[in-house]
């Protein structure tokens, strides 16, 4: 049976790497570097049926760090599920779930509310369901619900669990108007509810302050469009306002912020693609109080207003050699407390070269650079990672 006809595939990757700051620590005694290796098996299933399609994948990663005196291994799990069902030409339902146990910030929290590496089995689960209805040839509706759970292993007063354990609920209602053959207009509303779940206090001194003090509601109203400029170029844009209700903290007023979600996709030849996007909204943060300062509800950092620019490019240099470049920049401004108005700037850059020896065997080399610049002392860091590996797949 040809590989493309199988409903399943398996793969295994062995990598060697060097990480010059695996603790994501500022310059000083806690900054440590290490050589190591990674074992990364994976399996995926793709079942296209008459009206339903199902994809399921699982990736396990084990990393060994030579420098560590104890606990030399990191383990992570990534399970991805996607299901689409077409009831008819006019009605369909899609469901997705992403479950991750990891330590790296870009895997745990996609908006980098906590851009620092976190030891332990930290859990993030995101599930979403969307119902699509084409009411008339010109008018469609999308109704969706998504739920994200964050559960950090570090517990106790002023722990990561106290700061970041939460449920995030998102309800979406979009109307879609077929303006032209190539253009769909969007008028929409999103409701977000953030519910912090830890029973541990945020502060170690003074009267205990509960994590629920940072709960919030957010209402986003926007208009936008999806447009196909030509066969190889398409984009979407949504822009509007986001009203944030910090209902459990009377010291932080409610706010109105810009909301934006932009994306662009360009298939510039049969050899490559470019994607780019921009997103602006409010998110949570791992910062709470000024170290050594007075702790009260009025000095609590409530959340962040983040603007994120991202992009990726893939190019087939030769029929067997492929290069990939990824990048992301996120500027996050703190709201409330001692850090009010101060910012984090987080840079991520990745470069990968992959060579396909045969249909089953490939090799790769890569480089990742992370840089967190912060107005808060003792928070920023930079990190360089290089790796080389080989993958067998079937």
Secondary structure as the mmCIF struct_conf table of DSSP 4:
data_model
#
loop_
_struct_conf.conf_type_id
_struct_conf.id
_struct_conf.beg_label_comp_id
_struct_conf.beg_label_asym_id
_struct_conf.beg_label_seq_id
_struct_conf.end_label_comp_id
_struct_conf.end_label_asym_id
_struct_conf.end_label_seq_id
HELX_RH_3T_P HELX_RH_3T_P1 UNK A 3 UNK A 5
BEND BEND1 UNK A 7 UNK A 7
STRN STRN1 UNK A 8 UNK A 19
BEND BEND2 UNK A 20 UNK A 20
TURN_TY1_P TURN_TY1_P1 UNK A 22 UNK A 23
BEND BEND3 UNK A 27 UNK A 28
TURN_TY1_P TURN_TY1_P2 UNK A 29 UNK A 30
STRN STRN2 UNK A 34 UNK A 48
BEND BEND4 UNK A 50 UNK A 51
STRN STRN3 UNK A 52 UNK A 65
TURN_TY1_P TURN_TY1_P3 UNK A 66 UNK A 67
BEND BEND5 UNK A 69 UNK A 70
STRN STRN4 UNK A 73 UNK A 86
BEND BEND6 UNK A 87 UNK A 90
STRN STRN5 UNK A 91 UNK A 102
BEND BEND7 UNK A 103 UNK A 104
HELX_RH_AL_P HELX_RH_AL_P1 UNK A 105 UNK A 108
TURN_TY1_P TURN_TY1_P4 UNK A 110 UNK A 111
BEND BEND8 UNK A 113 UNK A 114
BEND BEND9 UNK A 116 UNK A 116
BEND BEND10 UNK A 120 UNK A 120
STRN STRN6 UNK A 122 UNK A 134
BEND BEND11 UNK A 136 UNK A 138
STRN STRN7 UNK A 139 UNK A 151
BEND BEND12 UNK A 153 UNK A 153
BEND BEND13 UNK A 156 UNK A 156
TURN_TY1_P TURN_TY1_P5 UNK A 157 UNK A 158
BEND BEND14 UNK A 159 UNK A 159
HELX_RH_AL_P HELX_RH_AL_P2 UNK A 160 UNK A 164
STRN STRN8 UNK A 166 UNK A 180
TURN_TY1_P TURN_TY1_P6 UNK A 181 UNK A 182
STRN STRN9 UNK A 183 UNK A 196
BEND BEND15 UNK A 200 UNK A 200
STRN STRN10 UNK A 201 UNK A 201
BEND BEND16 UNK A 202 UNK A 202
BEND BEND17 UNK A 204 UNK A 207
STRN STRN11 UNK A 210 UNK A 210
HELX_RH_3T_P HELX_RH_3T_P2 UNK A 211 UNK A 214
STRN STRN12 UNK A 216 UNK A 230
TURN_TY1_P TURN_TY1_P7 UNK A 231 UNK A 232
STRN STRN13 UNK A 233 UNK A 245
TURN_TY1_P TURN_TY1_P8 UNK A 247 UNK A 248
TURN_TY1_P TURN_TY1_P9 UNK A 250 UNK A 251
BEND BEND18 UNK A 252 UNK A 252
STRN STRN14 UNK A 255 UNK A 269
TURN_TY1_P TURN_TY1_P10 UNK A 270 UNK A 271
STRN STRN15 UNK A 272 UNK A 283
BEND BEND19 UNK A 286 UNK A 286
BEND BEND20 UNK A 289 UNK A 289
TURN_TY1_P TURN_TY1_P11 UNK A 291 UNK A 292
BEND BEND21 UNK A 293 UNK A 293
BEND BEND22 UNK A 296 UNK A 296
HELX_RH_3T_P HELX_RH_3T_P3 UNK A 297 UNK A 299
STRN STRN16 UNK A 303 UNK A 316
BEND BEND23 UNK A 317 UNK A 320
STRN STRN17 UNK A 321 UNK A 335
BEND BEND24 UNK A 336 UNK A 336
HELX_RH_3T_P HELX_RH_3T_P4 UNK A 337 UNK A 339
TURN_TY1_P TURN_TY1_P12 UNK A 340 UNK A 341
STRN STRN18 UNK A 343 UNK A 356
BEND BEND25 UNK A 357 UNK A 360
STRN STRN19 UNK A 361 UNK A 374
BEND BEND26 UNK A 375 UNK A 376
TURN_TY1_P TURN_TY1_P13 UNK A 377 UNK A 378
STRN STRN20 UNK A 381 UNK A 393
#
